[in-house]
Amino acid sequence: MKNKPYSPIVGRIAALFLLMITATQGHAQGFAGLGTTADGFAVPERGRALDFPQDHGAHPDYRIEWWYLTATLTGDDGHDYGVQWTLFRSALQPGDRAGFASPQIWMGHAGLTTADNHFAAEKFGRGGTGQAGVTLDPFAAYIDDWHMRSRADAGADPYDRLDIRATGPDFAFDLDAQAQGPLVFHGDQGYSVKSFDGQASYYYSQPFYDISGTLHLPDGPVSVTGQGWLDREWSSQPLSDDQQGWDWFSFAFDDGHRMMGFQLRGAQVFTAGTWITPDGAATPLPAGALQFTPLGTERVAGRDVPVRWRVDWPDGGVSVTTEPLNPQAWMDLSVGYWEGPLRFSGSHTGRGYLEMTGY
């Protein structure tokens, strides 16, 4: 399960990606200049209808994009697990070209969380070389031997069934994801505002996956089943310059409802979210509708991180308290962040995922 060693070319790509990241860390935290100016890149426009299957693919005229799956799982050993699979695309310039002239850079993150351990791995790739990218016919997002590949029936949405694989130094996973509901658009039909200044992204999800498969851990393989959530997002300047990080939650309620919510921390805290019924009807939760209250911090990777939260939607009668499976779920990669599964209780019960950046 060892990763292949990086070639000198990939090493230089990794260094370039890190340079792009560190150049922006004095402003908004995140990937490749999320809080900088658009610099000639395309920007999202309210009213643009999302178009499928084309929008499942890459958008090289935008600066940053990701395909991001998380899953809350239970093993045949009775233990809880969490899995993350992510492919990021970042552009040095708008557009794409063949071969090494391509300005597109790719980065993959994979994580596997148990109650006692958190495993993480990272890959870098260069656009135009076939090492990493996204194809539409058939759909596949990939970087080296990691992939998120469609197994949907002919004529169905490519995201209806996905085969997901990743490997790291001490772990691997092979999962099958089958959608049990429709795609969900966040914000105004997929136009998701991220600040009081009006920065926005295109953002939609497939939050209804049933997951099955195998985790490969140091102690051996574990068969798992559970639920998954896929996020798709792209933009060129989704954050304001003063925003320092975000706290993002996905909730799968035991009664079949779903909820996504986030806050972006800056001079003013900006919140938004989506309430999703079991049949996929989505209600946007505007700025201020959700309240996020940290309930205590733990020392994680040399910093204080609020790993337990109360999340309230007063108008919807939601007030839940979260508990992480593993408080030390830190992605110790080129950009460090906290990412892990949780359970919640209170007005509703269920399982979910939490991502925190900028700590």
ABEGO torsion letter per residue (X at the ends): XBBBBBBAAAAAAAAAAAAAAAAAAABBBEBGGAABBAGGBBBBBBGBBBBOAAAABBBAABABBBBBBBBBBBBAAGBBBBBBBBBBBBBABBEBBBEAABABBBBBBBBBBBAABBBBBBBBBBBGAGABEBBAOBBBBBBEABBBBBABBBGBBAAABBBBBBBBAABBBBBBBBBABBBBBBEBGGBBBABAAGBBBBBBBBAABBBBEBBBBAAEBBBBBEBBBBBBBBBABABBAABAEBBBBBBBBAAGBBBBBBBBBBABBBBBBBBBBAAGBBBBBBBGABBBBBAEBBBBGGBBBBABBBBBBAAAGBBBBBBBABAABBBBBABBBBBBBBBBBEABBEBBBBBBBGX
